[in-house]
Amino acid sequence: MNHHTLTMKYYCLIEKDEDGYYYASIPTLPGCFTQAKTYEELIERLHEAISLYLDLNGPPDPDEIREFVGVGAVEVNST
């Protein structure tokens, strides 16, 4: 029997809060997020969170996946 493994790439938004914790969300997987004290631990937890999400919900519909464009900064003058 021939088993094929499909590898998918999911883009994550990663932020670091004022207490030093890392927080990540996966826009393509609504409600899929995690946090950790270190970046390395965050990456491990992201793998777990994504796997759990896919086990419970299945993969997203390819027609609903948005193209990742990038991250930008916008400067706004305060009044």
C-alpha positions in Angstrom: 0.0 0.0 0.0 1.3 3.4 -1.0 0.8 6.2 1.6 1.4 9.8 0.5 2.0 12.6 3.0 0.8 16.0 2.0 2.7 18.9 3.5 0.9 22.2 3.8 2.4 25.6 4.7 0.3 27.8 7.0 1.4 31.4 7.6 1.2 32.6 11.2 1.0 36.0 12.8 3.4 36.2 15.7 3.6 38.9 18.3 5.4 39.4 21.6 3.5 41.0 24.4 4.7 43.3 27.2 5.3 40.4 29.5 7.6 38.7 27.0 5.1 35.9 25.9 4.8 35.0 22.3 1.4 34.8 20.7 0.6 33.3 17.3 -2.6 33.0 15.2 -3.1 31.3 11.9 -5.5 33.4 9.8 -6.3 30.6 7.4 -7.6 28.5 10.3 -10.1 30.6 12.2 -9.8 30.2 16.0 -6.4 28.5 15.8 -3.9 30.2 18.0 -1.4 29.5 20.8 1.1 31.2 23.1 4.4 30.4 24.8 7.2 31.9 26.9 9.9 31.2 24.3 9.9 31.4 20.5 11.1 27.8 20.2 8.2 26.6 22.4 5.8 28.6 20.4 6.8 26.9 17.2 6.3 23.5 18.9 2.9 24.6 20.1 2.0 25.9 16.6 2.6 22.4 15.2 0.3 20.9 17.9 -2.4 23.6 17.5 -2.5 23.2 13.7 -2.6 19.4 13.9 -5.4 19.5 16.4 -7.3 22.0 14.4 -7.0 19.9 11.2 -8.0 16.7 13.1 -11.1 18.4 14.4 -12.1 20.5 11.4 -10.3 19.1 8.4 -8.3 21.2 6.0 -9.6 24.5 4.8 -11.4 24.6 1.4 -8.7 25.6 -1.1 -11.2 28.2 -2.6 -11.3 30.0 0.8 -7.6 30.2 1.4 -6.3 33.8 0.9 -2.9 34.5 -0.6 -0.4 35.7 2.0 1.0 39.0 0.7 3.2 40.2 3.5 3.4 42.5 6.6 3.5 46.2 6.3 3.8 49.2 8.6 1.6 52.3 8.4 2.6 55.6 10.0 -0.3 57.7 11.3 0.0 61.1 12.9 -1.7 61.4 16.2 -3.7 64.5 17.0 
